[in-house]
Amino acid sequence: MNAVGIDVSKGKSMVAIMRPFGEIVSAPFEIKHTASGINSLVELINSVEGESRIVMEHTGRYYEVLAHQLSEANLFVSAINPKLIKDFDNDSLRKVKSDKADAVKIAQEKYPEVAIDGELQLDAAIVPSVAAAKAPNSKVAGHANTLVFPSLEAGNIGYKLVQRLAKANAYGPVLQGLSMPVNDLSRGCFADDIVGVVVMTAVQAQLA
C-alpha cells in the first residue's frame, strides 16, 4: 500500500508519496489547487503500482476542493483535524508546528505509566555520563531501552549500522496493528535472520 501525504495550505499543497518501509516514490512537490494541478496529481497517484491511501490535514476549508476532487477520482482520502492534539494538554503543546514535541506529549498523555522523553541525541539516550551533561533532568536519558527514530529512513540506517558494524542480530521489520502476526525481512538479510523472524512470528501466533 502506498501512502500519499498532503500538507494543505491556501491554494496549494505539498505532496509526498511513499511505499512501506520508507521507499520514496515521489519526494515532496507542490501542486496548485487548480483543475490541471489536481488532475496531474490524480494521474500520478494512479500511475503508482498498488493501492494508495491519501492523508491530508483538515486545514480550515482549504482542503475541501482537493479532498472532493480526489474522492471523485475514486481515491481513498482521509482528512485529519490537527486540532485533535489539543485534547492532550493544551497548555504544554506549542502554538506552532512542532510535530516531534507534540508526539512526545501525546505519548506521555496516552501512556503515563511509561517513561518517555525526547528529543535526545543517541549518546545522551544510552550513555549515563553523557546524559548527566546533556540531559540532567531527564528520567530516561542514559538508560533508554527503546529508541524512536525521527523517521523511517533514520531508523533503517541506525539498525543496519549496528547490525553490520557491531555484528548485532536484527529481526524485522515487525509489523503492528494487524489482526494476525505478520512480519517482514530486509532484502539484504542473512539466513539466520529468516529463521529468527519465522520463530518470532510463530510465537506471536501462539499468543494471539
PyMOL CGO cylinders between C-alpha atoms (Angstrom):
from pymol import cmd
from pymol.cgo import CYLINDER

trace = [
    CYLINDER, 0.00, 0.00, 0.00, 1.26, 3.47, -0.90, 0.3, 1, 1, 1, 1, 1, 1,
    CYLINDER, 1.26, 3.47, -0.90, 0.97, 6.43, 1.45, 0.3, 1, 1, 1, 1, 1, 1,
    CYLINDER, 0.97, 6.43, 1.45, 0.25, 9.85, -0.01, 0.3, 1, 1, 1, 1, 1, 1,
    CYLINDER, 0.25, 9.85, -0.01, 0.77, 12.68, 2.48, 0.3, 1, 1, 1, 1, 1, 1,
    CYLINDER, 0.77, 12.68, 2.48, -0.60, 16.12, 1.69, 0.3, 1, 1, 1, 1, 1, 1,
    CYLINDER, -0.60, 16.12, 1.69, 0.19, 19.28, 3.65, 0.3, 1, 1, 1, 1, 1, 1,
    CYLINDER, 0.19, 19.28, 3.65, -2.61, 21.67, 2.71, 0.3, 1, 1, 1, 1, 1, 1,
    CYLINDER, -2.61, 21.67, 2.71, -2.40, 25.45, 2.55, 0.3, 1, 1, 1, 1, 1, 1,
    CYLINDER, -2.40, 25.45, 2.55, -4.30, 28.20, 0.78, 0.3, 1, 1, 1, 1, 1, 1,
    CYLINDER, -4.30, 28.20, 0.78, -4.46, 27.48, -2.95, 0.3, 1, 1, 1, 1, 1, 1,
    CYLINDER, -4.46, 27.48, -2.95, -1.66, 24.94, -2.95, 0.3, 1, 1, 1, 1, 1, 1,
    CYLINDER, -1.66, 24.94, -2.95, -0.40, 21.81, -1.22, 0.3, 1, 1, 1, 1, 1, 1,
    CYLINDER, -0.40, 21.81, -1.22, 2.83, 19.92, -0.67, 0.3, 1, 1, 1, 1, 1, 1,
    CYLINDER, 2.83, 19.92, -0.67, 2.59, 16.24, -1.62, 0.3, 1, 1, 1, 1, 1, 1,
    CYLINDER, 2.59, 16.24, -1.62, 4.86, 13.26, -0.96, 0.3, 1, 1, 1, 1, 1, 1,
    CYLINDER, 4.86, 13.26, -0.96, 4.34, 9.60, -1.87, 0.3, 1, 1, 1, 1, 1, 1,
    CYLINDER, 4.34, 9.60, -1.87, 5.99, 6.66, -0.14, 0.3, 1, 1, 1, 1, 1, 1,
    CYLINDER, 5.99, 6.66, -0.14, 5.79, 2.89, -0.15, 0.3, 1, 1, 1, 1, 1, 1,
    CYLINDER, 5.79, 2.89, -0.15, 6.07, 0.80, 3.05, 0.3, 1, 1, 1, 1, 1, 1,
    CYLINDER, 6.07, 0.80, 3.05, 9.40, 0.89, 4.90, 0.3, 1, 1, 1, 1, 1, 1,
    CYLINDER, 9.40, 0.89, 4.90, 10.34, 4.34, 3.69, 0.3, 1, 1, 1, 1, 1, 1,
    CYLINDER, 10.34, 4.34, 3.69, 10.76, 3.73, -0.03, 0.3, 1, 1, 1, 1, 1, 1,
    CYLINDER, 10.76, 3.73, -0.03, 10.25, 7.15, -1.61, 0.3, 1, 1, 1, 1, 1, 1,
    CYLINDER, 10.25, 7.15, -1.61, 8.09, 7.15, -4.71, 0.3, 1, 1, 1, 1, 1, 1,
    CYLINDER, 8.09, 7.15, -4.71, 7.94, 10.90, -5.04, 0.3, 1, 1, 1, 1, 1, 1,
    CYLINDER, 7.94, 10.90, -5.04, 9.85, 13.44, -2.95, 0.3, 1, 1, 1, 1, 1, 1,
    CYLINDER, 9.85, 13.44, -2.95, 7.79, 16.42, -1.69, 0.3, 1, 1, 1, 1, 1, 1,
    CYLINDER, 7.79, 16.42, -1.69, 6.48, 18.58, -4.50, 0.3, 1, 1, 1, 1, 1, 1,
    CYLINDER, 6.48, 18.58, -4.50, 3.96, 21.39, -4.76, 0.3, 1, 1, 1, 1, 1, 1,
    CYLINDER, 3.96, 21.39, -4.76, 0.65, 21.36, -6.60, 0.3, 1, 1, 1, 1, 1, 1,
    CYLINDER, 0.65, 21.36, -6.60, -1.81, 24.19, -7.18, 0.3, 1, 1, 1, 1, 1, 1,
    CYLINDER, -1.81, 24.19, -7.18, -5.47, 23.74, -6.32, 0.3, 1, 1, 1, 1, 1, 1,
    CYLINDER, -5.47, 23.74, -6.32, -6.46, 24.14, -9.95, 0.3, 1, 1, 1, 1, 1, 1,
    CYLINDER, -6.46, 24.14, -9.95, -8.17, 21.66, -12.24, 0.3, 1, 1, 1, 1, 1, 1,
    CYLINDER, -8.17, 21.66, -12.24, -4.93, 20.94, -14.07, 0.3, 1, 1, 1, 1, 1, 1,
    CYLINDER, -4.93, 20.94, -14.07, -2.92, 20.67, -10.86, 0.3, 1, 1, 1, 1, 1, 1,
    CYLINDER, -2.92, 20.67, -10.86, -5.35, 18.26, -9.23, 0.3, 1, 1, 1, 1, 1, 1,
    CYLINDER, -5.35, 18.26, -9.23, -5.73, 16.21, -12.42, 0.3, 1, 1, 1, 1, 1, 1,
    CYLINDER, -5.73, 16.21, -12.42, -1.97, 15.81, -12.67, 0.3, 1, 1, 1, 1, 1, 1,
    CYLINDER, -1.97, 15.81, -12.67, -1.88, 14.62, -9.06, 0.3, 1, 1, 1, 1, 1, 1,
    CYLINDER, -1.88, 14.62, -9.06, -4.64, 12.07, -9.73, 0.3, 1, 1, 1, 1, 1, 1,
    CYLINDER, -4.64, 12.07, -9.73, -2.75, 10.78, -12.77, 0.3, 1, 1, 1, 1, 1, 1,
    CYLINDER, -2.75, 10.78, -12.77, 0.45, 10.47, -10.76, 0.3, 1, 1, 1, 1, 1, 1,
    CYLINDER, 0.45, 10.47, -10.76, -1.22, 8.57, -7.91, 0.3, 1, 1, 1, 1, 1, 1,
    CYLINDER, -1.22, 8.57, -7.91, -2.98, 6.23, -10.37, 0.3, 1, 1, 1, 1, 1, 1,
    CYLINDER, -2.98, 6.23, -10.37, 0.32, 5.55, -12.10, 0.3, 1, 1, 1, 1, 1, 1,
    CYLINDER, 0.32, 5.55, -12.10, 1.87, 4.18, -8.92, 0.3, 1, 1, 1, 1, 1, 1,
    CYLINDER, 1.87, 4.18, -8.92, 1.55, 0.41, -8.66, 0.3, 1, 1, 1, 1, 1, 1,
    CYLINDER, 1.55, 0.41, -8.66, -0.66, -0.83, -5.84, 0.3, 1, 1, 1, 1, 1, 1,
    CYLINDER, -0.66, -0.83, -5.84, -3.36, 0.73, -3.68, 0.3, 1, 1, 1, 1, 1, 1,
    CYLINDER, -3.36, 0.73, -3.68, -2.78, 4.28, -2.49, 0.3, 1, 1, 1, 1, 1, 1,
    CYLINDER, -2.78, 4.28, -2.49, -4.24, 5.96, 0.58, 0.3, 1, 1, 1, 1, 1, 1,
    CYLINDER, -4.24, 5.96, 0.58, -4.21, 9.72, 0.94, 0.3, 1, 1, 1, 1, 1, 1,
    CYLINDER, -4.21, 9.72, 0.94, -3.98, 11.56, 4.25, 0.3, 1, 1, 1, 1, 1, 1,
    CYLINDER, -3.98, 11.56, 4.25, -4.25, 15.34, 4.48, 0.3, 1, 1, 1, 1, 1, 1,
    CYLINDER, -4.25, 15.34, 4.48, -4.68, 17.94, 7.18, 0.3, 1, 1, 1, 1, 1, 1,
    CYLINDER, -4.68, 17.94, 7.18, -8.18, 19.24, 7.80, 0.3, 1, 1, 1, 1, 1, 1,
    CYLINDER, -8.18, 19.24, 7.80, -6.93, 22.84, 7.49, 0.3, 1, 1, 1, 1, 1, 1,
    CYLINDER, -6.93, 22.84, 7.49, -9.71, 25.42, 7.57, 0.3, 1, 1, 1, 1, 1, 1,
    CYLINDER, -9.71, 25.42, 7.57, -11.65, 24.93, 4.36, 0.3, 1, 1, 1, 1, 1, 1,
    CYLINDER, -11.65, 24.93, 4.36, -8.58, 24.93, 2.15, 0.3, 1, 1, 1, 1, 1, 1,
    CYLINDER, -8.58, 24.93, 2.15, -8.58, 21.15, 1.87, 0.3, 1, 1, 1, 1, 1, 1,
    CYLINDER, -8.58, 21.15, 1.87, -12.19, 20.77, 0.70, 0.3, 1, 1, 1, 1, 1, 1,
    CYLINDER, -12.19, 20.77, 0.70, -11.76, 21.23, -3.04, 0.3, 1, 1, 1, 1, 1, 1,
    CYLINDER, -11.76, 21.23, -3.04, -8.76, 18.93, -3.17, 0.3, 1, 1, 1, 1, 1, 1,
    CYLINDER, -8.76, 18.93, -3.17, -10.37, 16.25, -0.99, 0.3, 1, 1, 1, 1, 1, 1,
    CYLINDER, -10.37, 16.25, -0.99, -13.57, 16.36, -3.07, 0.3, 1, 1, 1, 1, 1, 1,
    CYLINDER, -13.57, 16.36, -3.07, -11.76, 16.03, -6.39, 0.3, 1, 1, 1, 1, 1, 1,
    CYLINDER, -11.76, 16.03, -6.39, -9.59, 13.16, -5.15, 0.3, 1, 1, 1, 1, 1, 1,
    CYLINDER, -9.59, 13.16, -5.15, -12.65, 11.36, -3.80, 0.3, 1, 1, 1, 1, 1, 1,
    CYLINDER, -12.65, 11.36, -3.80, -14.45, 11.89, -7.12, 0.3, 1, 1, 1, 1, 1, 1,
    CYLINDER, -14.45, 11.89, -7.12, -11.49, 10.14, -8.76, 0.3, 1, 1, 1, 1, 1, 1,
    CYLINDER, -11.49, 10.14, -8.76, -12.26, 7.07, -6.59, 0.3, 1, 1, 1, 1, 1, 1,
    CYLINDER, -12.26, 7.07, -6.59, -9.19, 7.55, -4.41, 0.3, 1, 1, 1, 1, 1, 1,
    CYLINDER, -9.19, 7.55, -4.41, -9.18, 6.86, -0.66, 0.3, 1, 1, 1, 1, 1, 1,
    CYLINDER, -9.18, 6.86, -0.66, -8.92, 10.16, 1.20, 0.3, 1, 1, 1, 1, 1, 1,
    CYLINDER, -8.92, 10.16, 1.20, -8.73, 10.77, 4.94, 0.3, 1, 1, 1, 1, 1, 1,
    CYLINDER, -8.73, 10.77, 4.94, -8.77, 14.33, 6.32, 0.3, 1, 1, 1, 1, 1, 1,
    CYLINDER, -8.77, 14.33, 6.32, -7.23, 14.63, 9.79, 0.3, 1, 1, 1, 1, 1, 1,
    CYLINDER, -7.23, 14.63, 9.79, -8.15, 17.52, 12.05, 0.3, 1, 1, 1, 1, 1, 1,
    CYLINDER, -8.15, 17.52, 12.05, -4.89, 18.91, 13.52, 0.3, 1, 1, 1, 1, 1, 1,
    CYLINDER, -4.89, 18.91, 13.52, -6.85, 20.42, 16.40, 0.3, 1, 1, 1, 1, 1, 1,
    CYLINDER, -6.85, 20.42, 16.40, -7.36, 16.96, 17.86, 0.3, 1, 1, 1, 1, 1, 1,
    CYLINDER, -7.36, 16.96, 17.86, -3.97, 17.20, 19.53, 0.3, 1, 1, 1, 1, 1, 1,
    CYLINDER, -3.97, 17.20, 19.53, -5.44, 19.93, 21.75, 0.3, 1, 1, 1, 1, 1, 1,
    CYLINDER, -5.44, 19.93, 21.75, -7.20, 17.13, 23.62, 0.3, 1, 1, 1, 1, 1, 1,
    CYLINDER, -7.20, 17.13, 23.62, -3.79, 16.32, 25.06, 0.3, 1, 1, 1, 1, 1, 1,
    CYLINDER, -3.79, 16.32, 25.06, -2.82, 19.11, 27.43, 0.3, 1, 1, 1, 1, 1, 1,
    CYLINDER, -2.82, 19.11, 27.43, -3.34, 22.39, 25.58, 0.3, 1, 1, 1, 1, 1, 1,
    CYLINDER, -3.34, 22.39, 25.58, -1.04, 24.33, 27.84, 0.3, 1, 1, 1, 1, 1, 1,
    CYLINDER, -1.04, 24.33, 27.84, 2.09, 22.36, 27.02, 0.3, 1, 1, 1, 1, 1, 1,
    CYLINDER, 2.09, 22.36, 27.02, 1.68, 21.95, 23.27, 0.3, 1, 1, 1, 1, 1, 1,
    CYLINDER, 1.68, 21.95, 23.27, 3.44, 24.56, 21.23, 0.3, 1, 1, 1, 1, 1, 1,
    CYLINDER, 3.44, 24.56, 21.23, 1.38, 27.00, 19.20, 0.3, 1, 1, 1, 1, 1, 1,
    CYLINDER, 1.38, 27.00, 19.20, 3.43, 26.44, 16.07, 0.3, 1, 1, 1, 1, 1, 1,
    CYLINDER, 3.43, 26.44, 16.07, 4.03, 23.32, 14.02, 0.3, 1, 1, 1, 1, 1, 1,
    CYLINDER, 4.03, 23.32, 14.02, 6.14, 21.08, 16.29, 0.3, 1, 1, 1, 1, 1, 1,
    CYLINDER, 6.14, 21.08, 16.29, 5.22, 17.52, 15.37, 0.3, 1, 1, 1, 1, 1, 1,
    CYLINDER, 5.22, 17.52, 15.37, 8.02, 15.85, 17.36, 0.3, 1, 1, 1, 1, 1, 1,
    CYLINDER, 8.02, 15.85, 17.36, 7.30, 17.79, 20.55, 0.3, 1, 1, 1, 1, 1, 1,
    CYLINDER, 7.30, 17.79, 20.55, 3.58, 17.17, 20.18, 0.3, 1, 1, 1, 1, 1, 1,
    CYLINDER, 3.58, 17.17, 20.18, 4.17, 13.46, 19.57, 0.3, 1, 1, 1, 1, 1, 1,
    CYLINDER, 4.17, 13.46, 19.57, 6.10, 13.18, 22.84, 0.3, 1, 1, 1, 1, 1, 1,
    CYLINDER, 6.10, 13.18, 22.84, 3.35, 14.98, 24.74, 0.3, 1, 1, 1, 1, 1, 1,
    CYLINDER, 3.35, 14.98, 24.74, 0.64, 12.79, 23.20, 0.3, 1, 1, 1, 1, 1, 1,
    CYLINDER, 0.64, 12.79, 23.20, 2.59, 9.62, 24.04, 0.3, 1, 1, 1, 1, 1, 1,
    CYLINDER, 2.59, 9.62, 24.04, 3.11, 10.79, 27.63, 0.3, 1, 1, 1, 1, 1, 1,
    CYLINDER, 3.11, 10.79, 27.63, -0.58, 11.56, 27.98, 0.3, 1, 1, 1, 1, 1, 1,
    CYLINDER, -0.58, 11.56, 27.98, -1.70, 8.26, 26.45, 0.3, 1, 1, 1, 1, 1, 1,
    CYLINDER, -1.70, 8.26, 26.45, 0.79, 6.04, 28.32, 0.3, 1, 1, 1, 1, 1, 1,
    CYLINDER, 0.79, 6.04, 28.32, 1.53, 7.75, 31.65, 0.3, 1, 1, 1, 1, 1, 1,
    CYLINDER, 1.53, 7.75, 31.65, 2.96, 4.53, 33.09, 0.3, 1, 1, 1, 1, 1, 1,
    CYLINDER, 2.96, 4.53, 33.09, 5.80, 4.51, 30.54, 0.3, 1, 1, 1, 1, 1, 1,
    CYLINDER, 5.80, 4.51, 30.54, 8.86, 6.74, 30.96, 0.3, 1, 1, 1, 1, 1, 1,
    CYLINDER, 8.86, 6.74, 30.96, 9.10, 8.71, 27.70, 0.3, 1, 1, 1, 1, 1, 1,
    CYLINDER, 9.10, 8.71, 27.70, 11.36, 11.62, 26.86, 0.3, 1, 1, 1, 1, 1, 1,
    CYLINDER, 11.36, 11.62, 26.86, 12.78, 13.39, 23.82, 0.3, 1, 1, 1, 1, 1, 1,
    CYLINDER, 12.78, 13.39, 23.82, 14.24, 14.69, 21.72, 0.3, 1, 1, 1, 1, 1, 1,
    CYLINDER, 14.24, 14.69, 21.72, 17.51, 13.15, 22.87, 0.3, 1, 1, 1, 1, 1, 1,
    CYLINDER, 17.51, 13.15, 22.87, 20.73, 12.58, 20.97, 0.3, 1, 1, 1, 1, 1, 1,
    CYLINDER, 20.73, 12.58, 20.97, 21.72, 8.92, 20.81, 0.3, 1, 1, 1, 1, 1, 1,
    CYLINDER, 21.72, 8.92, 20.81, 24.70, 9.21, 23.16, 0.3, 1, 1, 1, 1, 1, 1,
    CYLINDER, 24.70, 9.21, 23.16, 22.59, 11.08, 25.71, 0.3, 1, 1, 1, 1, 1, 1,
    CYLINDER, 22.59, 11.08, 25.71, 19.89, 8.44, 25.48, 0.3, 1, 1, 1, 1, 1, 1,
    CYLINDER, 19.89, 8.44, 25.48, 22.13, 5.44, 26.21, 0.3, 1, 1, 1, 1, 1, 1,
    CYLINDER, 22.13, 5.44, 26.21, 25.35, 6.67, 27.90, 0.3, 1, 1, 1, 1, 1, 1,
    CYLINDER, 25.35, 6.67, 27.90, 24.87, 7.78, 31.55, 0.3, 1, 1, 1, 1, 1, 1,
    CYLINDER, 24.87, 7.78, 31.55, 27.93, 10.04, 31.65, 0.3, 1, 1, 1, 1, 1, 1,
    CYLINDER, 27.93, 10.04, 31.65, 26.80, 11.90, 28.53, 0.3, 1, 1, 1, 1, 1, 1,
    CYLINDER, 26.80, 11.90, 28.53, 23.23, 12.06, 29.81, 0.3, 1, 1, 1, 1, 1, 1,
    CYLINDER, 23.23, 12.06, 29.81, 24.42, 13.74, 33.00, 0.3, 1, 1, 1, 1, 1, 1,
    CYLINDER, 24.42, 13.74, 33.00, 25.87, 16.57, 30.94, 0.3, 1, 1, 1, 1, 1, 1,
    CYLINDER, 25.87, 16.57, 30.94, 23.31, 16.87, 28.14, 0.3, 1, 1, 1, 1, 1, 1,
    CYLINDER, 23.31, 16.87, 28.14, 20.02, 15.99, 29.85, 0.3, 1, 1, 1, 1, 1, 1,
    CYLINDER, 20.02, 15.99, 29.85, 20.48, 16.06, 33.64, 0.3, 1, 1, 1, 1, 1, 1,
    CYLINDER, 20.48, 16.06, 33.64, 16.77, 16.41, 34.35, 0.3, 1, 1, 1, 1, 1, 1,
    CYLINDER, 16.77, 16.41, 34.35, 15.64, 13.51, 32.17, 0.3, 1, 1, 1, 1, 1, 1,
    CYLINDER, 15.64, 13.51, 32.17, 14.40, 10.31, 33.81, 0.3, 1, 1, 1, 1, 1, 1,
    CYLINDER, 14.40, 10.31, 33.81, 15.11, 8.38, 30.61, 0.3, 1, 1, 1, 1, 1, 1,
    CYLINDER, 15.11, 8.38, 30.61, 18.46, 9.71, 29.43, 0.3, 1, 1, 1, 1, 1, 1,
    CYLINDER, 18.46, 9.71, 29.43, 21.39, 7.40, 29.96, 0.3, 1, 1, 1, 1, 1, 1,
    CYLINDER, 21.39, 7.40, 29.96, 19.39, 4.18, 30.24, 0.3, 1, 1, 1, 1, 1, 1,
    CYLINDER, 19.39, 4.18, 30.24, 16.82, 4.24, 27.44, 0.3, 1, 1, 1, 1, 1, 1,
    CYLINDER, 16.82, 4.24, 27.44, 15.87, 0.73, 26.28, 0.3, 1, 1, 1, 1, 1, 1,
    CYLINDER, 15.87, 0.73, 26.28, 13.69, 1.71, 23.32, 0.3, 1, 1, 1, 1, 1, 1,
    CYLINDER, 13.69, 1.71, 23.32, 14.72, 4.25, 20.71, 0.3, 1, 1, 1, 1, 1, 1,
    CYLINDER, 14.72, 4.25, 20.71, 12.22, 6.06, 18.48, 0.3, 1, 1, 1, 1, 1, 1,
    CYLINDER, 12.22, 6.06, 18.48, 13.92, 7.49, 15.42, 0.3, 1, 1, 1, 1, 1, 1,
    CYLINDER, 13.92, 7.49, 15.42, 12.74, 10.73, 13.80, 0.3, 1, 1, 1, 1, 1, 1,
    CYLINDER, 12.74, 10.73, 13.80, 11.97, 8.99, 10.52, 0.3, 1, 1, 1, 1, 1, 1,
    CYLINDER, 11.97, 8.99, 10.52, 11.79, 5.54, 8.99, 0.3, 1, 1, 1, 1, 1, 1,
    CYLINDER, 11.79, 5.54, 8.99, 14.90, 6.32, 6.96, 0.3, 1, 1, 1, 1, 1, 1,
    CYLINDER, 14.90, 6.32, 6.96, 16.90, 7.24, 10.08, 0.3, 1, 1, 1, 1, 1, 1,
    CYLINDER, 16.90, 7.24, 10.08, 15.77, 4.08, 11.86, 0.3, 1, 1, 1, 1, 1, 1,
    CYLINDER, 15.77, 4.08, 11.86, 16.71, 1.96, 8.86, 0.3, 1, 1, 1, 1, 1, 1,
    CYLINDER, 16.71, 1.96, 8.86, 20.19, 3.49, 8.76, 0.3, 1, 1, 1, 1, 1, 1,
    CYLINDER, 20.19, 3.49, 8.76, 20.63, 3.10, 12.53, 0.3, 1, 1, 1, 1, 1, 1,
    CYLINDER, 20.63, 3.10, 12.53, 19.75, -0.57, 12.80, 0.3, 1, 1, 1, 1, 1, 1,
    CYLINDER, 19.75, -0.57, 12.80, 21.80, -1.52, 9.74, 0.3, 1, 1, 1, 1, 1, 1,
    CYLINDER, 21.80, -1.52, 9.74, 24.87, 0.27, 11.13, 0.3, 1, 1, 1, 1, 1, 1,
    CYLINDER, 24.87, 0.27, 11.13, 24.57, -1.65, 14.38, 0.3, 1, 1, 1, 1, 1, 1,
    CYLINDER, 24.57, -1.65, 14.38, 23.91, -4.92, 12.58, 0.3, 1, 1, 1, 1, 1, 1,
    CYLINDER, 23.91, -4.92, 12.58, 26.80, -4.61, 10.15, 0.3, 1, 1, 1, 1, 1, 1,
    CYLINDER, 26.80, -4.61, 10.15, 29.46, -2.90, 12.29, 0.3, 1, 1, 1, 1, 1, 1,
    CYLINDER, 29.46, -2.90, 12.29, 28.67, -4.30, 15.75, 0.3, 1, 1, 1, 1, 1, 1,
    CYLINDER, 28.67, -4.30, 15.75, 27.59, -7.72, 14.41, 0.3, 1, 1, 1, 1, 1, 1,
    CYLINDER, 27.59, -7.72, 14.41, 24.29, -7.44, 16.29, 0.3, 1, 1, 1, 1, 1, 1,
    CYLINDER, 24.29, -7.44, 16.29, 21.29, -9.59, 15.44, 0.3, 1, 1, 1, 1, 1, 1,
    CYLINDER, 21.29, -9.59, 15.44, 18.49, -7.71, 13.70, 0.3, 1, 1, 1, 1, 1, 1,
    CYLINDER, 18.49, -7.71, 13.70, 14.97, -9.11, 13.31, 0.3, 1, 1, 1, 1, 1, 1,
    CYLINDER, 14.97, -9.11, 13.31, 12.19, -7.49, 11.40, 0.3, 1, 1, 1, 1, 1, 1,
    CYLINDER, 12.19, -7.49, 11.40, 10.70, -5.14, 10.45, 0.3, 1, 1, 1, 1, 1, 1,
    CYLINDER, 10.70, -5.14, 10.45, 7.98, -6.17, 12.92, 0.3, 1, 1, 1, 1, 1, 1,
    CYLINDER, 7.98, -6.17, 12.92, 4.56, -5.06, 11.75, 0.3, 1, 1, 1, 1, 1, 1,
    CYLINDER, 4.56, -5.06, 11.75, 1.99, -3.88, 14.27, 0.3, 1, 1, 1, 1, 1, 1,
    CYLINDER, 1.99, -3.88, 14.27, -1.70, -3.05, 14.23, 0.3, 1, 1, 1, 1, 1, 1,
    CYLINDER, -1.70, -3.05, 14.23, -2.80, -6.09, 12.22, 0.3, 1, 1, 1, 1, 1, 1,
    CYLINDER, -2.80, -6.09, 12.22, -5.31, -8.74, 13.24, 0.3, 1, 1, 1, 1, 1, 1,
    CYLINDER, -5.31, -8.74, 13.24, -2.74, -11.52, 12.82, 0.3, 1, 1, 1, 1, 1, 1,
    CYLINDER, -2.74, -11.52, 12.82, 1.06, -11.66, 13.27, 0.3, 1, 1, 1, 1, 1, 1,
    CYLINDER, 1.06, -11.66, 13.27, 2.82, -10.51, 10.10, 0.3, 1, 1, 1, 1, 1, 1,
    CYLINDER, 2.82, -10.51, 10.10, 6.48, -9.58, 9.87, 0.3, 1, 1, 1, 1, 1, 1,
    CYLINDER, 6.48, -9.58, 9.87, 8.91, -8.65, 7.13, 0.3, 1, 1, 1, 1, 1, 1,
    CYLINDER, 8.91, -8.65, 7.13, 12.54, -9.12, 6.19, 0.3, 1, 1, 1, 1, 1, 1,
    CYLINDER, 12.54, -9.12, 6.19, 15.13, -6.93, 4.55, 0.3, 1, 1, 1, 1, 1, 1,
    CYLINDER, 15.13, -6.93, 4.55, 16.25, -7.97, 1.08, 0.3, 1, 1, 1, 1, 1, 1,
    CYLINDER, 16.25, -7.97, 1.08, 19.79, -7.97, 2.49, 0.3, 1, 1, 1, 1, 1, 1,
    CYLINDER, 19.79, -7.97, 2.49, 19.02, -10.32, 5.37, 0.3, 1, 1, 1, 1, 1, 1,
    CYLINDER, 19.02, -10.32, 5.37, 21.01, -13.41, 6.36, 0.3, 1, 1, 1, 1, 1, 1,
    CYLINDER, 21.01, -13.41, 6.36, 19.68, -16.96, 6.61, 0.3, 1, 1, 1, 1, 1, 1,
    CYLINDER, 19.68, -16.96, 6.61, 19.75, -16.72, 10.42, 0.3, 1, 1, 1, 1, 1, 1,
    CYLINDER, 19.75, -16.72, 10.42, 17.58, -13.59, 10.20, 0.3, 1, 1, 1, 1, 1, 1,
    CYLINDER, 17.58, -13.59, 10.20, 14.94, -15.56, 8.30, 0.3, 1, 1, 1, 1, 1, 1,
    CYLINDER, 14.94, -15.56, 8.30, 14.93, -18.32, 10.90, 0.3, 1, 1, 1, 1, 1, 1,
    CYLINDER, 14.93, -18.32, 10.90, 14.70, -15.79, 13.74, 0.3, 1, 1, 1, 1, 1, 1,
    CYLINDER, 14.70, -15.79, 13.74, 11.76, -13.93, 12.22, 0.3, 1, 1, 1, 1, 1, 1,
    CYLINDER, 11.76, -13.93, 12.22, 9.93, -17.20, 11.49, 0.3, 1, 1, 1, 1, 1, 1,
    CYLINDER, 9.93, -17.20, 11.49, 10.36, -18.29, 15.12, 0.3, 1, 1, 1, 1, 1, 1,
    CYLINDER, 10.36, -18.29, 15.12, 9.29, -14.89, 16.43, 0.3, 1, 1, 1, 1, 1, 1,
    CYLINDER, 9.29, -14.89, 16.43, 6.19, -14.86, 14.22, 0.3, 1, 1, 1, 1, 1, 1,
    CYLINDER, 6.19, -14.86, 14.22, 5.28, -18.41, 15.30, 0.3, 1, 1, 1, 1, 1, 1,
    CYLINDER, 5.28, -18.41, 15.30, 5.47, -17.40, 18.96, 0.3, 1, 1, 1, 1, 1, 1,
    CYLINDER, 5.47, -17.40, 18.96, 3.33, -14.32, 18.25, 0.3, 1, 1, 1, 1, 1, 1,
    CYLINDER, 3.33, -14.32, 18.25, 0.76, -16.55, 16.56, 0.3, 1, 1, 1, 1, 1, 1,
    CYLINDER, 0.76, -16.55, 16.56, 0.58, -18.81, 19.62, 0.3, 1, 1, 1, 1, 1, 1,
    CYLINDER, 0.58, -18.81, 19.62, -0.02, -15.82, 21.87, 0.3, 1, 1, 1, 1, 1, 1,
    CYLINDER, -0.02, -15.82, 21.87, -2.56, -14.15, 19.56, 0.3, 1, 1, 1, 1, 1, 1,
]
cmd.load_cgo(trace, "trace")
